[in-house]
Amino acid sequence: MQRKFRSVLLLGIVCIIAFLTSCSDHKTPMKGYISEDEVYSIVTKFDETTSYTKYAYEGTLNYFGYADEIVPNSVSKRNQEFQDSLDIYRDSCSSYYLRLPLHITLTNWTTTESNGLSLSTKYQLESKLYRPAGYDSIYYYNREGGGFILRTFGVNKALIIKKPSDITCRGKWDIEVEYDANGYLVRESFATVNKSEKNKSECCYGEATYTYSK
């Protein structure tokens, strides 16, 4: 089974979902989204220092009904070392499934590397959820208690699910990402628009939650 797991996952999985040809695009956003200036104002209030040394996460994943021994259906990790990245996005400070930044600061939100490539945390976050040069959009919303929620609606994308191993899954996605008042990721959620717990073999969806400690 280990050999099967490696052959299926470690080389990467590319899937094409038939419902991409559906006439329904599922792109209508929820009401109440905010402007880029409002998002920037929220980010200016995020914690610019490292407040935590440990973090924990729990997640679940359905990948077209694959058995747990082939694609693990859940993850639960406690007391993981938190390697914050205050200046710029780094994989070492990213989420389990989608590689989203665990901590946003004003500095890393706007800072790009000296070679001129657009590698700010803002760009890294958004580019993992939609194609910036495509026809889709992403939307930010105020979060109760501070921070923001980022949502996509029917985004047509080859979504990379980094763990439990590299899976590249093409489809139309509804995604929701939540950051708290200090800029820490507390939740990532993603699902193909045909999500159904009654027919797991025809859809992909996953979610992880994050907590932090000193």
Accessible surface in RSA format (square Angstrom, percent):
REM  Atomic radii and reference values for relative SASA: ProtOr
REM  Chains: A
REM  Algorithm: Lee & Richards
REM  Probe-radius: 1.40
REM  Slices: 20
REM RES _ NUM      All-atoms   Total-Side   Main-Chain    Non-polar    All polar
REM                ABS   REL    ABS   REL    ABS   REL    ABS   REL    ABS   REL
RES MET A   1   123.05  63.7  78.16  51.7  44.89 106.9  80.25  68.2  42.80  56.7
RES GLN A   2   120.59  67.4 110.63  80.9   9.96  23.7  44.15  94.0  76.44  58.0
RES ARG A   3   206.15  86.6 200.22 102.1   5.93  14.1  79.06 108.0 127.10  77.0
RES LYS A   4    99.49  48.5  94.68  58.1   4.81  11.5  56.38  50.7  43.11  45.9
RES PHE A   5    46.69  23.4  46.69  28.9   0.00   0.0  46.69  28.3   0.00   0.0
RES ARG A   6   129.01  54.2 127.77  65.1   1.25   3.0  31.44  43.0  97.57  59.1
RES SER A   7    66.24  56.0  47.62  63.6  18.62  42.9  41.73  88.9  24.51  34.3
RES VAL A   8    38.01  25.0  30.50  27.6   7.51  18.1  35.67  31.0   2.34   6.4
RES LEU A   9     0.00   0.0   0.00   0.0   0.00   0.0   0.00   0.0   0.00   0.0
RES LEU A  10   101.42  56.5  77.49  55.4  23.93  60.2  77.98  54.8  23.44  63.1
RES LEU A  11   156.28  87.0 122.29  87.5  33.99  85.4 126.49  88.8  29.79  80.2
RES GLY A  12    31.22  38.5   0.00   N/A  31.22  38.5  12.55  34.4  18.67  41.8
RES ILE A  13    23.04  13.1  19.75  14.7   3.29   7.9  22.92  16.5   0.12   0.3
RES VAL A  14   111.63  73.5  82.04  74.3  29.59  71.3  82.04  71.3  29.59  80.3
RES CYS A  15    22.89  17.3  18.34  20.5   4.55  10.7  22.89  58.0   0.00   0.0
RES ILE A  16   135.79  77.3 105.17  78.4  30.62  73.8 105.17  75.7  30.62  83.1
RES ILE A  17    12.13   6.9   8.01   6.0   4.12   9.9  11.32   8.1   0.82   2.2
RES ALA A  18    89.67  82.4  69.81 107.7  19.85  45.2  80.77 113.7   8.90  23.6
RES PHE A  19    36.73  18.4  27.08  16.8   9.65  25.1  35.31  21.4   1.42   4.1
RES LEU A  20    37.50  20.9  23.78  17.0  13.72  34.5  23.83  16.7  13.67  36.8
RES THR A  21   128.11  91.1  96.16  97.5  31.95  76.1  82.28 110.5  45.83  69.3
RES SER A  22    51.07  43.2  30.84  41.2  20.23  46.6  27.21  57.9  23.86  33.4
RES CYS A  23   137.93 104.3  97.08 108.3  40.85  96.0  50.39 127.7  87.53  94.4
RES SER A  24    53.34  45.1  45.34  60.5   8.00  18.4  34.81  74.1  18.53  26.0
RES ASP A  25    71.05  49.8  68.26  67.9   2.79   6.6  16.27  38.3  54.78  54.6
RES HIS A  26    86.70  47.4  65.19  45.3  21.51  55.0  48.49  50.0  38.20  44.5
RES LYS A  27    64.62  31.5  58.73  36.0   5.89  14.0  58.33  52.5   6.29   6.7
RES THR A  28   119.42  84.9 100.78 102.2  18.65  44.4  69.70  93.6  49.73  75.2
RES PRO A  29    36.41  26.5  25.87  23.6  10.55  38.3  26.14  21.6  10.27  63.8
RES MET A  30    97.20  50.3  88.60  58.6   8.61  20.5  80.22  68.2  16.98  22.5
RES LYS A  31   194.59  94.9 175.30 107.6  19.28  45.9 120.01 108.0  74.57  79.4
RES GLY A  32    58.59  72.3   0.00   N/A  58.59  72.3  38.48 105.6  20.11  45.0
RES TYR A  33   114.95  53.7  93.59  53.2  21.36  55.6  50.51  38.0  64.44  79.4
RES ILE A  34    21.85  12.4   8.69   6.5  13.16  31.7  11.54   8.3  10.32  28.0
RES SER A  35    57.74  48.8  45.81  61.1  11.92  27.5  50.06 106.6   7.67  10.7
RES GLU A  36   131.89  75.7 121.94  92.3   9.94  23.7  47.45  91.8  84.44  68.9
RES ASP A  37   117.99  82.6 111.17 110.6   6.82  16.1  30.59  72.0  87.39  87.2
RES GLU A  38    87.29  50.1  83.04  62.8   4.25  10.1  36.65  70.9  50.64  41.3
RES VAL A  39     3.83   2.5   3.83   3.5   0.00   0.0   3.83   3.3   0.00   0.0
RES TYR A  40   106.41  49.7 106.15  60.4   0.25   0.7  73.59  55.3  32.82  40.5
RES SER A  41    52.75  44.6  49.66  66.3   3.09   7.1  26.12  55.6  26.63  37.3
RES ILE A  42    24.38  13.9  24.01  17.9   0.37   0.9  24.15  17.4   0.23   0.6
RES VAL A  43     0.04   0.0   0.00   0.0   0.04   0.1   0.00   0.0   0.04   0.1
RES THR A  44    61.65  43.8  36.83  37.3  24.82  59.1  26.66  35.8  34.99  52.9
RES LYS A  45   155.34  75.8 129.30  79.3  26.04  62.0  85.44  76.9  69.90  74.5
RES PHE A  46     6.72   3.4   0.61   0.4   6.10  15.9   0.61   0.4   6.10  17.5
RES ASP A  47    30.83  21.6  22.13  22.0   8.69  20.6  13.56  31.9  17.27  17.2
RES GLU A  48    74.46  42.8  61.23  46.3  13.23  31.5  50.13  97.0  24.33  19.9
RES THR A  49    84.90  60.4  84.13  85.3   0.76   1.8  70.01  94.0  14.88  22.5
RES THR A  50    66.01  46.9  38.33  38.9  27.67  65.9  31.26  42.0  34.75  52.5
RES SER A  51    36.28  30.7  22.15  29.6  14.14  32.6  20.52  43.7  15.77  22.1
RES TYR A  52    49.83  23.3  48.18  27.4   1.65   4.3  12.03   9.0  37.80  46.6
RES THR A  53    79.69  56.7  76.25  77.3   3.44   8.2  71.18  95.6   8.51  12.9
RES LYS A  54    79.36  38.7  79.36  48.7   0.00   0.0  41.52  37.4  37.84  40.3
RES TYR A  55    30.38  14.2  28.31  16.1   2.06   5.4   6.16   4.6  24.22  29.9
RES ALA A  56    10.89  10.0  10.16  15.7   0.73   1.7  10.32  14.5   0.57   1.5
RES TYR A  57    19.00   8.9  16.92   9.6   2.08   5.4   4.98   3.7  14.02  17.3
RES GLU A  58    75.08  43.1  71.95  54.4   3.13   7.5  21.61  41.8  53.47  43.7
RES GLY A  59     6.36   7.8   0.00   N/A   6.36   7.8   3.34   9.2   3.02   6.8
RES THR A  60    82.22  58.5  82.02  83.1   0.21   0.5  61.45  82.5  20.78  31.4
RES LEU A  61     5.40   3.0   0.00   0.0   5.40  13.6   1.74   1.2   3.66   9.9
RES ASN A  62    11.76   8.1   9.54   9.2   2.22   5.3   6.54  15.7   5.22   5.0
RES TYR A  63     3.56   1.7   3.07   1.7   0.49   1.3   1.09   0.8   2.47   3.0
RES PHE A  64    39.12  19.6  30.31  18.8   8.81  22.9  30.31  18.4   8.81  25.2
RES GLY A  65    41.24  50.9   0.00   N/A  41.24  50.9  12.75  35.0  28.49  63.8
RES TYR A  66    86.21  40.2  75.04  42.7  11.17  29.1  39.99  30.0  46.22  57.0
RES ALA A  67    44.48  40.9  31.48  48.6  13.00  29.6  40.94  57.7   3.54   9.4
RES ASP A  68    76.06  53.3  70.74  70.4   5.33  12.6  26.20  61.7  49.86  49.7
RES GLU A  69    95.55  54.9  78.73  59.6  16.82  40.0  37.59  72.7  57.95  47.3
RES ILE A  70    21.75  12.4  21.75  16.2   0.00   0.0  21.75  15.7   0.00   0.0
RES VAL A  71     0.15   0.1   0.15   0.1   0.00   0.0   0.15   0.1   0.00   0.0
RES PRO A  72    40.86  29.8  38.75  35.3   2.12   7.7  38.75  32.0   2.12  13.1
RES ASN A  73    53.20  36.7  50.67  49.0   2.53   6.1  24.26  58.4  28.94  28.0
RES SER A  74    72.55  61.3  56.49  75.4  16.06  37.0  23.08  49.1  49.48  69.3
RES VAL A  75    19.19  12.6  10.10   9.1   9.09  21.9  16.64  14.5   2.55   6.9
RES SER A  76    72.88  61.6  47.37  63.2  25.51  58.8  34.12  72.7  38.76  54.3
RES LYS A  77    93.61  45.7  91.89  56.4   1.71   4.1  35.60  32.0  58.00  61.8
RES ARG A  78   143.50  60.3 129.86  66.2  13.65  32.5  55.78  76.2  87.72  53.2
RES ASN A  79   113.77  78.5  96.82  93.6  16.95  40.8  19.99  48.1  93.78  90.6
RES GLN A  80    59.00  33.0  56.84  41.5   2.16   5.2   5.75  12.2  53.26  40.4
RES GLU A  81   117.10  67.2  98.71  74.7  18.39  43.8  30.38  58.8  86.72  70.8
RES PHE A  82    12.24   6.1   0.48   0.3  11.76  30.6   0.48   0.3  11.76  33.7
RES GLN A  83    92.93  52.0  83.65  61.1   9.28  22.1  30.53  65.0  62.40  47.3
RES ASP A  84    33.58  23.5   3.61   3.6  29.97  70.9   3.61   8.5  29.97  29.9
RES SER A  85     7.37   6.2   3.59   4.8   3.77   8.7   6.22  13.2   1.15   1.6
RES LEU A  86    58.23  32.4  54.18  38.8   4.04  10.2  54.18  38.1   4.04  10.9
RES ASP A  87    67.17  47.0  66.36  66.1   0.80   1.9  33.78  79.5  33.39  33.3
RES ILE A  88    18.86  10.7  18.86  14.0   0.00   0.0  18.86  13.6   0.00   0.0
RES TYR A  89    28.65  13.4  13.00   7.4  15.65  40.7  16.53  12.4  12.12  14.9
RES ARG A  90   107.69  45.2 102.36  52.2   5.33  12.7  41.48  56.7  66.21  40.1
RES ASP A  91    91.23  63.9  74.54  74.2  16.69  39.5  33.37  78.5  57.86  57.7
RES SER A  92    71.68  60.6  38.23  51.0  33.45  77.1  41.25  87.8  30.43  42.6
RES CYS A  93     4.75   3.6   2.64   2.9   2.11   5.0   1.60   4.1   3.15   3.4
RES SER A  94    16.73  14.1   5.66   7.6  11.07  25.5   0.00   0.0  16.73  23.4
RES SER A  95     4.72   4.0   0.00   0.0   4.72  10.9   0.21   0.4   4.51   6.3
RES TYR A  96    31.58  14.7  25.57  14.5   6.01  15.6  14.02  10.5  17.57  21.7
RES TYR A  97     2.23   1.0   2.23   1.3   0.00   0.0   0.40   0.3   1.83   2.3
RES LEU A  98     2.67   1.5   1.25   0.9   1.41   3.6   1.25   0.9   1.41   3.8
RES ARG A  99    46.99  19.7  46.99  24.0   0.00   0.0   5.26   7.2  41.73  25.3
RES LEU A 100     0.00   0.0   0.00   0.0   0.00   0.0   0.00   0.0   0.00   0.0
RES PRO A 101     3.92   2.9   3.92   3.6   0.00   0.0   3.92   3.2   0.00   0.0
RES LEU A 102     1.26   0.7   1.24   0.9   0.02   0.0   1.24   0.9   0.02   0.0
RES HIS A 103     2.64   1.4   0.00   0.0   2.64   6.8   0.00   0.0   2.64   3.1
RES ILE A 104     0.00   0.0   0.00   0.0   0.00   0.0   0.00   0.0   0.00   0.0
RES THR A 105     0.00   0.0   0.00   0.0   0.00   0.0   0.00   0.0   0.00   0.0
RES LEU A 106    50.58  28.2  50.58  36.2   0.00   0.0  50.58  35.5   0.00   0.0
RES THR A 107    59.87  42.6  54.54  55.3   5.33  12.7  36.90  49.6  22.97  34.7
RES ASN A 108     1.46   1.0   1.46   1.4   0.00   0.0   0.00   0.0   1.46   1.4
RES TRP A 109     6.07   2.4   4.75   2.3   1.32   3.1   1.14   0.6   4.93   8.0
RES THR A 110    74.88  53.3  51.14  51.8  23.75  56.6  41.34  55.5  33.54  50.7
RES THR A 111    49.86  35.5  42.85  43.4   7.01  16.7  39.08  52.5  10.78  16.3
RES THR A 112    65.84  46.8  48.40  49.1  17.44  41.6  21.66  29.1  44.18  66.8
RES GLU A 113    76.02  43.6  67.85  51.3   8.17  19.5  21.22  41.1  54.80  44.7
RES SER A 114   128.40 108.5  82.55 110.2  45.86 105.6  59.07 125.8  69.33  97.1
RES ASN A 115    99.43  68.6  60.49  58.5  38.94  93.8  45.55 109.6  53.89  52.1
RES GLY A 116    62.21  76.7   0.00   N/A  62.21  76.7  33.86  92.9  28.35  63.5
RES LEU A 117   101.77  56.7 100.13  71.6   1.65   4.1 101.77  71.5   0.00   0.0
RES SER A 118    60.67  51.3  50.62  67.6  10.05  23.2  34.41  73.3  26.26  36.8
RES LEU A 119    48.93  27.2  48.36  34.6   0.57   1.4  48.36  34.0   0.57   1.5
RES SER A 120    10.46   8.8  10.46  14.0   0.00   0.0   2.60   5.5   7.86  11.0
RES THR A 121     0.49   0.3   0.49   0.5   0.00   0.0   0.12   0.2   0.37   0.6
RES LYS A 122    58.54  28.6  58.54  35.9   0.00   0.0  36.87  33.2  21.67  23.1
RES TYR A 123    88.98  41.5  85.98  48.9   3.01   7.8  49.73  37.4  39.25  48.4
RES GLN A 124    26.92  15.1  26.92  19.7   0.00   0.0   0.00   0.0  26.92  20.4
RES LEU A 125     0.00   0.0   0.00   0.0   0.00   0.0   0.00   0.0   0.00   0.0
RES GLU A 126    19.58  11.2  19.58  14.8   0.00   0.0   1.36   2.6  18.22  14.9
RES SER A 127    24.23  20.5  16.58  22.1   7.65  17.6  10.08  21.5  14.15  19.8
RES LYS A 128    23.19  11.3  16.51  10.1   6.68  15.9  12.13  10.9  11.07  11.8
RES LEU A 129     0.00   0.0   0.00   0.0   0.00   0.0   0.00   0.0   0.00   0.0
RES TYR A 130    30.17  14.1  30.05  17.1   0.12   0.3   4.20   3.2  25.97  32.0
RES ARG A 131   103.86  43.6 102.50  52.3   1.36   3.2  43.48  59.4  60.38  36.6
RES PRO A 132    67.76  49.4  42.31  38.6  25.44  92.5  42.49  35.1  25.27 157.0
RES ALA A 133   108.66  99.9  68.08 105.1  40.59  92.3  78.98 111.2  29.68  78.6
RES GLY A 134    30.65  37.8   0.00   N/A  30.65  37.8  10.13  27.8  20.53  46.0
RES TYR A 135   216.57 101.1 187.18 106.5  29.39  76.5 144.03 108.2  72.54  89.4
RES ASP A 136    15.50  10.9   4.53   4.5  10.97  25.9   3.25   7.7  12.25  12.2
RES SER A 137    54.93  46.4  45.42  60.6   9.51  21.9  14.70  31.3  40.23  56.4
RES ILE A 138    26.23  14.9   9.28   6.9  16.96  40.9   9.28   6.7  16.96  46.0
RES TYR A 139    41.80  19.5  39.18  22.3   2.62   6.8  19.40  14.6  22.40  27.6
RES TYR A 140    15.56   7.3  14.64   8.3   0.92   2.4  14.64  11.0   0.92   1.1
RES TYR A 141    11.17   5.2  11.17   6.4   0.00   0.0  11.17   8.4   0.00   0.0
RES ASN A 142    98.62  68.0  80.27  77.6  18.35  44.2  29.82  71.8  68.80  66.5
RES ARG A 143    53.99  22.7  45.12  23.0   8.86  21.1   4.96   6.8  49.02  29.7
RES GLU A 144   172.39  99.0 144.75 109.5  27.64  65.8  68.02 131.6 104.36  85.2
RES GLY A 145    68.54  84.5   0.00   N/A  68.54  84.5  40.80 112.0  27.74  62.1
RES GLY A 146    28.47  35.1   0.00   N/A  28.47  35.1  24.58  67.4   3.89   8.7
RES GLY A 147     6.80   8.4   0.00   N/A   6.80   8.4   0.00   0.0   6.80  15.2
RES PHE A 148     0.00   0.0   0.00   0.0   0.00   0.0   0.00   0.0   0.00   0.0
RES ILE A 149    22.95  13.1  22.95  17.1   0.00   0.0  22.95  16.5   0.00   0.0
RES LEU A 150     0.00   0.0   0.00   0.0   0.00   0.0   0.00   0.0   0.00   0.0
RES ARG A 151    32.72  13.7  32.72  16.7   0.00   0.0   4.91   6.7  27.81  16.9
RES THR A 152     1.74   1.2   0.00   0.0   1.74   4.2   0.00   0.0   1.74   2.6
RES PHE A 153    29.19  14.6  24.52  15.2   4.67  12.1  24.52  14.9   4.67  13.4
RES GLY A 154     0.00   0.0   0.00   N/A   0.00   0.0   0.00   0.0   0.00   0.0
RES VAL A 155     0.44   0.3   0.44   0.4   0.00   0.0   0.44   0.4   0.00   0.0
RES ASN A 156    47.23  32.6  47.22  45.6   0.02   0.0   5.39  13.0  41.84  40.4
RES LYS A 157    24.87  12.1  24.84  15.2   0.03   0.1   3.22   2.9  21.65  23.1
RES ALA A 158    27.21  25.0  20.10  31.0   7.12  16.2  20.10  28.3   7.12  18.9
RES LEU A 159     0.62   0.3   0.62   0.4   0.00   0.0   0.62   0.4   0.00   0.0
RES ILE A 160    69.03  39.3  64.87  48.3   4.16  10.0  64.87  46.7   4.16  11.3
RES ILE A 161     0.00   0.0   0.00   0.0   0.00   0.0   0.00   0.0   0.00   0.0
RES LYS A 162    76.08  37.1  73.59  45.2   2.49   5.9  35.65  32.1  40.43  43.1
RES LYS A 163    95.10  46.4  95.10  58.4   0.00   0.0  46.26  41.6  48.84  52.0
RES PRO A 164    31.16  22.7   7.74   7.1  23.42  85.1   9.38   7.7  21.78 135.4
RES SER A 165    10.83   9.2   5.03   6.7   5.80  13.4   6.21  13.2   4.62   6.5
RES ASP A 166    55.63  39.0  54.15  53.9   1.48   3.5  17.23  40.5  38.40  38.3
RES ILE A 167     0.02   0.0   0.00   0.0   0.02   0.0   0.00   0.0   0.02   0.1
RES THR A 168    38.19  27.2  38.16  38.7   0.03   0.1  18.14  24.4  20.05  30.3
RES CYS A 169     0.00   0.0   0.00   0.0   0.00   0.0   0.00   0.0   0.00   0.0
RES ARG A 170    88.38  37.1  88.34  45.0   0.04   0.1  15.79  21.6  72.59  44.0
RES GLY A 171     0.00   0.0   0.00   N/A   0.00   0.0   0.00   0.0   0.00   0.0
RES LYS A 172    16.13   7.9  16.13   9.9   0.00   0.0   8.04   7.2   8.08   8.6
RES TRP A 173     0.16   0.1   0.16   0.1   0.00   0.0   0.16   0.1   0.00   0.0
RES ASP A 174    57.87  40.5  53.69  53.4   4.18   9.9  23.02  54.2  34.85  34.8
RES ILE A 175     4.03   2.3   0.09   0.1   3.94   9.5   1.55   1.1   2.48   6.7
RES GLU A 176    43.84  25.2  43.33  32.8   0.51   1.2  11.43  22.1  32.40  26.5
RES VAL A 177     0.00   0.0   0.00   0.0   0.00   0.0   0.00   0.0   0.00   0.0
RES GLU A 178    31.43  18.0  31.43  23.8   0.00   0.0   0.28   0.5  31.16  25.4
RES TYR A 179     0.00   0.0   0.00   0.0   0.00   0.0   0.00   0.0   0.00   0.0
RES ASP A 180    30.21  21.2  30.21  30.1   0.00   0.0  10.87  25.6  19.34  19.3
RES ALA A 181    42.65  39.2  35.57  54.9   7.08  16.1  36.20  51.0   6.45  17.1
RES ASN A 182    66.93  46.2  66.90  64.7   0.03   0.1   0.30   0.7  66.64  64.4
RES GLY A 183     0.00   0.0   0.00   N/A   0.00   0.0   0.00   0.0   0.00   0.0
RES TYR A 184     0.57   0.3   0.57   0.3   0.00   0.0   0.57   0.4   0.00   0.0
RES LEU A 185     0.00   0.0   0.00   0.0   0.00   0.0   0.00   0.0   0.00   0.0
RES VAL A 186    33.05  21.7  29.18  26.4   3.87   9.3  29.18  25.4   3.87  10.5
RES ARG A 187    57.59  24.2  57.59  29.4   0.00   0.0  19.27  26.3  38.32  23.2
RES GLU A 188     0.00   0.0   0.00   0.0   0.00   0.0   0.00   0.0   0.00   0.0
RES SER A 189    21.81  18.4  21.49  28.7   0.32   0.7   0.16   0.3  21.65  30.3
RES PHE A 190     1.07   0.5   0.00   0.0   1.07   2.8   0.26   0.2   0.81   2.3
RES ALA A 191    13.52  12.4  13.52  20.9   0.00   0.0  13.52  19.0   0.00   0.0
RES THR A 192     0.92   0.7   0.00   0.0   0.92   2.2   0.00   0.0   0.92   1.4
RES VAL A 193    27.87  18.3   4.00   3.6  23.87  57.5   5.52   4.8  22.35  60.6
RES ASN A 194    51.15  35.3  33.46  32.3  17.69  42.6  33.38  80.3  17.78  17.2
RES LYS A 195   106.66  52.0  81.79  50.2  24.87  59.2  33.34  30.0  73.32  78.1
RES SER A 196    39.03  33.0  32.63  43.5   6.40  14.7  26.83  57.1  12.19  17.1
RES GLU A 197   122.50  70.3 102.62  77.6  19.88  47.3  28.49  55.1  94.01  76.8
RES LYS A 198   205.70 100.4 166.32 102.1  39.38  93.8 115.89 104.3  89.81  95.7
RES ASN A 199    59.83  41.3  56.39  54.5   3.45   8.3  19.02  45.8  40.81  39.4
RES LYS A 200    99.37  48.5  94.86  58.2   4.51  10.7  38.40  34.6  60.97  64.9
RES SER A 201    72.20  61.0  56.03  74.8  16.18  37.3  38.74  82.5  33.46  46.9
RES GLU A 202   101.07  58.0  93.47  70.7   7.60  18.1  31.90  61.7  69.17  56.5
RES CYS A 203     0.27   0.2   0.27   0.3   0.00   0.0   0.15   0.4   0.12   0.1
RES CYS A 204     0.00   0.0   0.00   0.0   0.00   0.0   0.00   0.0   0.00   0.0
RES TYR A 205    27.83  13.0  27.83  15.8   0.00   0.0  26.73  20.1   1.10   1.4
RES GLY A 206     4.48   5.5   0.00   N/A   4.48   5.5   2.41   6.6   2.07   4.6
RES GLU A 207    63.77  36.6  62.22  47.1   1.55   3.7  14.09  27.3  49.68  40.6
RES ALA A 208     0.66   0.6   0.00   0.0   0.66   1.5   0.66   0.9   0.00   0.0
RES THR A 209    62.31  44.3  60.92  61.8   1.39   3.3  42.33  56.9  19.98  30.2
RES TYR A 210     5.53   2.6   0.61   0.3   4.91  12.8   0.84   0.6   4.69   5.8
RES THR A 211    84.63  60.2  80.53  81.6   4.10   9.8  74.72 100.4   9.91  15.0
RES TYR A 212    34.80  16.2   8.05   4.6  26.76  69.6   9.30   7.0  25.51  31.4
RES SER A 213    53.95  45.6  49.68  66.3   4.26   9.8  42.44  90.4  11.51  16.1
RES LYS A 214   180.18  87.9 134.21  82.3  45.98 109.5  88.56  79.7  91.63  97.6
END  Absolute sums over single chains surface
CHAIN  1 A    11039.8       9014.0       2025.8       5701.8       5338.0
END  Absolute sums over all chains
TOTAL         11039.8       9014.0       2025.8       5701.8       5338.0
